[in-house]
Amino acid sequence: MQFTTRKSIAFSIAARYVSLLVYFGSTMILARLLTPEDIGIYTAGFSVVALAQLFRDFGLNQYLIQERDLDRDKIASAFTLTIILSWLLGAVLALISGAVARFFGEPGISPLLKLLSINFLIIPFGSITLALLRKALRFHITSSIAVIASLVGVVVSVVTALQGARYFCLAYGAIAESLCMVLGSLWFRDPRLTFRLGLRGAGPILKFGSIIGVGNIIHRLSISGTDAMVARFMGLSALGFFSRAYGTFSLFGRLFTGSVSSVILPLFSRDNHDTEALARGYLKSLHYAIVFAWPFFAFLYVYTAEIILLLYGDQWGEAVALVKVLCLGGLLLPPILFSDNLFVAFGKPEITLKIRASANLIKLALVAVACQYSLLAVCFALVGFHAVKLVVSLYYLRLTLGVGMTSIAKSALHALPCLVGAMLPAVIVGQYLLDSQLGLVLSMLLICAATAVGWLAGLLISKHPFSEEIYAMMSKLPGLRSFRSGGR
């Protein structure tokens, strides 16, 4: 089981980082081809699409992954429900496109939404198969499909942007990516799996999905609501800067959380009848989350201006102050990164719903007030949201699994040597290199390398739990099998 866990996460992380290389490359190109207004228009339109996506899924994929007694009738019911929801939502999205465009005061949003509604016709034929592949821990397949689809989507976006498609280029890329995901999933699906329609056994699916779905909808509604309020009260250009700032803050999610999110629910679900095992699994994930999150957000805070300039160019300077504020909220993230999946795996999705409902309603209220002041105030409101969600999550963690503040504090203290080890060389090396003639790209690469070495040294010297994973990886490399025993 230990080998399976490491192998599953390794496949997921490797594919995720390949996709991120593609993403960073495309982001650097598109940020120079598109204006803040283009990004704002697409963000405003996609906020509505993202909300519709949650109604489309409605927890169906999560049900398939966590269900122990899965049969053909339940799979057929899930597929049928996906078809009904997806096609209905695609039609609704096309019909309301004009009203959405009038709400934002931007006519271009209407054809954008009609174009994006095509995705809802395509996705059902791949989502069920991908969920079943994840359930079977066949991450080498799902990861390969995701990488290829991401690459195709990026190529389509960049090519159409060069041809003057403006914000439509992102929609073309999204459709191309979805089509590749569907084709890839159909190619690798179990030949015994047939797509047949039926609603026999739909009751348990709808019961589970109603809880998960409502929670997902509330979460997405808070994100879309934030974007909508910023656009409405502060303008689309302001939304463009906010979107870029939050996207930079969300790099941690892409680099770390996204790398393991596809495997964490199946792995937690294995121990969903053992409270102590679930608690140990959560604390282990917390150890790992803190040791990555704190150095990441500390580094991002110190070098925000350089990172924004490197990734997006000099037209996005207003986002620097916004990112710095969001980094404060990033320090609160680790305990809540995987708590939602933990409660779902424990068979308590209603707890996830309670946490999301309370925290996100407070978030919308805070953002509504902050929009009357400035984008900086909006970012402080999001820090407040993370604080509220942390407090509520810790309450339920103690109530259900007996995980208290003492355990959380121990995990935090164990990560301090890694934080110090990472940031000392980052600051010292940066003082010399950024004033040199090496150029921004080479200077930042060297600073990142020094930071990584310092982080690794802190990890090994403090004997942090993640060092066990480092030793395990080194033992697989030729010539390093005796590294651990020889180094102690």
Sequence and secondary structure as in RCSB ss.txt:
>XXXX:A:sequence
MQFTTRKSIAFSIAARYVSLLVYFGSTMILARLLTPEDIGIYTAGFSVVALAQLFRDFGLNQYLIQERDLDRDKI
ASAFTLTIILSWLLGAVLALISGAVARFFGEPGISPLLKLLSINFLIIPFGSITLALLRKALRFHITSSIAVIAS
LVGVVVSVVTALQGARYFCLAYGAIAESLCMVLGSLWFRDPRLTFRLGLRGAGPILKFGSIIGVGNIIHRLSISG
TDAMVARFMGLSALGFFSRAYGTFSLFGRLFTGSVSSVILPLFSRDNHDTEALARGYLKSLHYAIVFAWPFFAFL
YVYTAEIILLLYGDQWGEAVALVKVLCLGGLLLPPILFSDNLFVAFGKPEITLKIRASANLIKLALVAVACQYSL
LAVCFALVGFHAVKLVVSLYYLRLTLGVGMTSIAKSALHALPCLVGAMLPAVIVGQYLLDSQLGLVLSMLLICAA
TAVGWLAGLLISKHPFSEEIYAMMSKLPGLRSFRSGGR
>XXXX:A:secstr
 HHHHHHHHHHHHHHHHHHHHHHHHHHHHHHHHS HHHHHHHHHHHHHHHHHHHHHHTTHHHHHHH SS  HHHH
HHHHHHHHHHHHHHHHHHHHTHHHHHHHHT TTHHHHHHHHTTHHHHTHHHHHHHHHHHHTT HHHHHHHHHHHH
HHHHHHHHHHHHTT TTHHHHHHHHHHHHHHHHHHHHHS TT       TTHHHHHHHHHHHHHHHHHHHHHHHH
HHHHHHHHH HHHHHHHHHHHHHHTHHIIIIIHHHHHHHHHHHHTTTT HHHHHHHHHHHHHHHHHHHHHHHHHH
HHTHHHHHHHHH GGGTTHHHHHHHHHHHHTT GGGSSHHHHHHHTT HHHHHHHHHHHHHHHHHHHHHHTTT H
HHHHHHHHHHHHHHHHHHHHHHHHHH   HHHHHHHHHHHHHHHHHHHHHHHHHHHHHTTSSS HHHHHHHHHHH
HHHHHHHHHHHTT TTHHHHHHHHHTSTT TTHHHHT 
